[in-house]
Amino acid sequence: NKCLNEKRRRTQENLYIDELAELISATDMSSGKTDKCQILQRTVEQ
């Protein structure tokens, strides 16, 4: 099912972004929720 495959892809993508957020939170993330773009940008900058 196409919808189910898309949901799995988004879920996996979000898990990876959460992992990146944890990795960079120890160094320079301010407290509070940051969006996906900020997480990706800060990951690239490091």
C-alpha positions in Angstrom: 0.0 0.0 0.0 1.4 3.3 -1.1 0.1 5.2 2.0 1.6 2.7 4.4 5.0 2.9 2.6 4.9 6.7 2.8 4.1 6.6 6.5 6.9 4.2 7.2 9.3 6.4 5.3 8.3 9.5 7.3 8.5 7.6 10.5 12.1 6.4 9.7 13.0 9.9 8.6 11.8 11.4 11.9 13.7 8.8 13.9 16.9 9.8 12.1 16.2 13.5 12.7 15.5 12.8 16.4 18.9 11.0 16.6 20.6 14.0 15.0 18.9 16.3 17.5 20.2 14.3 20.4 23.7 14.3 19.0 23.8 18.1 18.6 21.8 18.9 21.7 24.8 18.2 23.9 26.9 20.8 22.1 24.9 23.9 21.1 21.2 23.4 21.0 19.2 25.8 23.1 16.5 24.4 25.3 13.1 24.0 23.7 11.8 22.3 20.6 13.6 23.0 17.4 12.2 22.2 14.0 13.6 19.8 11.5 15.3 22.4 9.4 17.2 23.8 12.3 18.3 20.4 13.3 19.6 19.6 9.8 21.3 23.0 9.5 23.1 22.7 12.8 24.2 19.2 11.9 25.7 20.4 8.7 27.4 23.3 10.4 29.3 21.0 12.8 
